[in-house]
Amino acid sequence: MIRSLSVAAFLLALYIGVPGLISLTGRWDFYYTLTSVALLSIGSAGVWLTFYIGRINIGQGAYALAGGYVAAVLITKLGFNFWATLPLAGLFCAALAVLIGLPILRLRGVYFSMVTLVLTEVARLSALALPVTNGARGITSIPLPGEVSVFGLTLIPDFATLENPKLAFYLMAVTLMCLAYLVLWRITRSRLGHLFRSLQQNEDLAASIGVNIAFLRVLAYAISSFMGGIAGAGFVVISQSIYPSSFQVADSVNFMLNCFLGGLGFVFGPMLGTLVLYFGWSLLFAAAKYQMLIYSTLLIAAMLVVPNGLLSLPAMLRGKGGK
């Protein structure tokens, strides 16, 4: 009952509370900020899933960049509607993850992490070199999402005809975010989730009782990369452009940090971590050249004070109160 009420309150806040507050305050720029947070949290959710199988993934930026370029190419060169490119971008990244994951998922610990860290730079260099991506010029003037209709009934309007497309982008992003975390939550509560967890605890023991660990590792990595591709495609359409530098190594590191800060033991940890890190970095702009120093210091302090993430804080406080 409490869980259902919490979910209902969260959804009311997302779909009614936030737009209402923005309308009252006139801070329309917050729509872009919150849209970005929602899309980044989708990519972070994918990274969290690789943590769930015991792998430290620092390469999500590569799949976000790949998904963004797939969407951009399909829209600008082949005339696809954005809504059709969204699943295609995710599926392309999932297929790419299978090809890449088959060899690298045999690695463990820091070795796997270092290989994934290289992937983002490889993706950037590939985007610079491939003719279809227009090199350093990138792809610009990407059209807004078009109309989706079934039997003449408009399900999604053409964003170009809307009076406030920023609100439409925000609603699109938070809906995708909610769906992504619903899938993630459902996975962790299913038999598949229990099998994923067994890989984190002891792969050798899981293999000894007949668990197909190679298949599960690749499956989790493919789902993770699918989410990265969705996030990248979403960013392309809100910015209406993409460049090889749109997602860099720093972005891959941030996807990982979002998971750490929110809490690796909580499905919704990446969502909170993304919100806090994104706004935290923005608030520190006033610190100028000391921004990175203060940001890094606060992150280290957070890891020391709440090593299990921000979502573990209520349990820590209850524990102290009971003593």
N, C-alpha and C positions, 0 to 999 in steps of 0.2 A: 504493500500500500504506500509506504513512504517513498519507495523507489519510483513508483508510478507518478506520485505527486511531484517528486523532484524533476522527473523528465518533463512533465507537463509545464512546470514553472520555467524550466530551461527553454523549452520551445516557445512559450509565450514571451519570454524575454527577448529571444532571437527575432521572432517574426512580428511582434507588436511593440514591445518595450523599446528596443533599440531604434527602430524607425520613428517611433513617437518622440523620443528624446532628441534625436537629430533634427526632426521637424521643429520642435520647440526652440532649440538652441540656434538653429540655422547653420550648424557646423556640417555642411554637406561634404566637406573633405573627409569626414570620418567614414563615409561609405567606402571610399577607396581603401582606407587603412584597414577597416574590418573585413573587407572583401579579400585583401591580401592575407590577413591573418587566417581566415577560413581556408583559403587555398593552400597556404603553407602548412597548415595543420593536417591537411590531407596527405601531403608528402611525408610529414613527420609520422603520421599513423603507419605508413608503409615501413619506415625505418624501425618503428617500435616492434613490428611483427618479426623483423629479422633478429632483433634483440630477444624476442620471445623464443626463438630456436637456438639461442646462444651464439649469435654472430653479431659482431660490431660492424655496422654498415655505414661507411662514410662516402658512399658514391651515389646517393639519391639525386644529387644535382645533375648527374649524367642523364638519368631517365626523365627528369623534368625537362631538360633541354631537348632531348630526343622527342618527347611527347609534344612539346611546343612546336618544334619544326614540322612534325608530321601534320599537326593541325593546320599550321600556316601554309604549308605546301598544298594540302588538299583544298583549302579554302581559296587561295589566290590563283593557283595554277589549274586546278581541276573543277573549280566552281562548286565544291561541296558546301552544304549548310554546316555551320559550326556544330550543331547538335549531332550530326552524323559523324563528324570527325572526333568527337569526344571519346566514345568507346573505341574507335579505331586507333586513336593515339595510345590509349591504355593497353589495348591488345598488342600493338606493335612493340611497346616497351616490355610487355610480359614475354612475348616471343624472343625478344632480344635478351632478356634476362635468363631465359632457359639456355640459350646458346652460350652466353657468358658464364652462367652459373654452373653448368655441368663440370667444367674443369676447376673453377676457383673455389667452389663450395667444399671441395675436398680439404681446403686449407682451414686452419683453426687459429683463433686468437689474433695476435697482432699481424700475422701473415695475411690473413683474409682482409683485415682492416686496411693494410697498406695497398693491397691490390685494388680494393674498391675506391680508395682515395685517388688513385691514378685515373680511374675511369672518367671522372668529371673533366679532367684535363684532356683526355683522349677525345671525349665528346666535343669539347670546345675546338680543338685542332681539326677535327673532322668537319665541323660546321664551317670552319674557315676555308677548308680545302675543297669541299664538294661544290660543284657548279649549281646543283639544285637549291642550295641554301643561300646563294648570292654572296658567299664569302663574308668579308667584314662589313659589307653594306647591309647585310641582314634582309629581312622581309618586312616591309612596312605597308601602311594603308590597308590593313586587314579589315574587311567589312565586319560590322556588328552582327551578332547572331540573328538569323532570319526567322521567319514564322514557321511554326510547326502546327499543322492541322490534319485532322482525320475526318474524312467524309464531309469536308466543308466546315467542320467545327474547329475553331482556333484553340489549340491547347496552350501554345506559347506564342505571344505576339512578336512581331518584328521589333527588335530593340531600337532600330533607327526611327520608328514612328512614335516611340514613347516620349512623354514629356520629361520623365526623370529616369534615364537609363541607368544612372548610378544606383538607384534603389533596386532596379531589376538585376543588375550584376551582383549586388549584395545578396538578394534573395536566392539567386542562382548558386552563389558560392556557399552560403550556409546550408542550402538544401543538399548540395553535393557532400559537404562536410558531415552532415547528419547521417546521410546514407553510408558514407565511408566508415564512420564510427559504429553504426549499427551492424554493418558487416563484420567489423573487427570484434565487436562485443559478442556477436553470435558465434564467430569462429572460436573464441576462447572458451565459450560455454559448451562447445560441441565435442564429439569424439575426436575430430581432427585437431582441435585445440589441445586436448590432452596428449595426443601424439606429438604435437609440436613441442609441448612443455617437456616431454620425455627427452627430446634432443638436447634441450638446455641443461637438463640435470645430469644425464649420462648417456651419451650416444652409443658407447660400446655395449652397455647393458640393454639399451633399447634394441640394438641390432641382434643381440643374443636371444631375444624372445620373439624374433620374427618381424620386427618393425622395419619397413623399407625406408631407411634413413636417407638414402640418396634421393629418392622420389620426393620425400617430405621437405628436404632442404630446398630443392629446386622449386617445388610448389610454393613454399612460403616466400622465396625470393621473387618468384614471378608475380605473386599477389602484391608484394611490396612495390615492385617496379610498376605494376599497373596503376597503383595509386599515385606514384611519382609522375607517370605520364598524364594522368587526369589533371593533376595540379599544374603541370607545365602548359597543357592545352588551355586551361582556364586563364592562366596569366597572359597568354598570347592574345586572347580575345579582349581582355580588359585594357591591355596596353596598346592593342592594335599594331603591335610590332614585335619582332624578336631578332636578337643578335647573338653571335657566338658567346658574348660575355653576359648574356641574360642570366645564366646560372653558372656560378663559378665554384671553385673548391671551397671558398668560405661559406657558400650556401649549403653545401653538403655537410660541412661541419656544424652549421646551425641547425640543420634537420636533426642531427644527432643530439646536439645540446638541448633542443626542445624536449626530447624524450627524457634525458637525464634530469632536467630541471622539474618537469611535471611529475615524474615518477615512473620508473620502469615497471613497477609492480601494479600499475593502474592503467586500464584501457584508455581512459580519458586524460592521462597524464600529458601526452604530446599536445593536446588541445590547449591545456592551461599553460604549458611551457612555452608554446608558440606565442600566446597572447602576452605573457609577461616579458619574454625576451624582445618581442617586436616593439612593444610600447616602452620598455626599459631603455632600449637603444635610442629610440626617438626622443625620449625625455632628456637624455644625456647630451643632446646636440649642443646645449648651452655651455657645456664644459669644454668645447673646442678641442684643443690638442690633448687634453687630459681625458677625453671621452673613452678611449680604449682602455686606459689605465683603470679608471673608475669602474668601467663595465666588467673588466676581467677580475678585479678585486671583489666586486659584489658577487660574481659567479662562483669564485672560489669559496667565499664566505657561505654562500647558499649551500654548496656541496658539503661543507663541513658541518653546518648547523642542521641541515635536513638532508642527510646522505641518501635517503630513500625518496626524495622529491617533495615538492610542495604539497602534494595531496596526502602525504603521510603526516603532515603537521597536526591535523586534528587528533589523530591517534596518539601522537607524541604528547600533546597537551593533556589529553584524557589520562594518559599513563602517569604523567607527573602529578595531575590533580588527585589521582587515587592513592598516592604515596603519603 
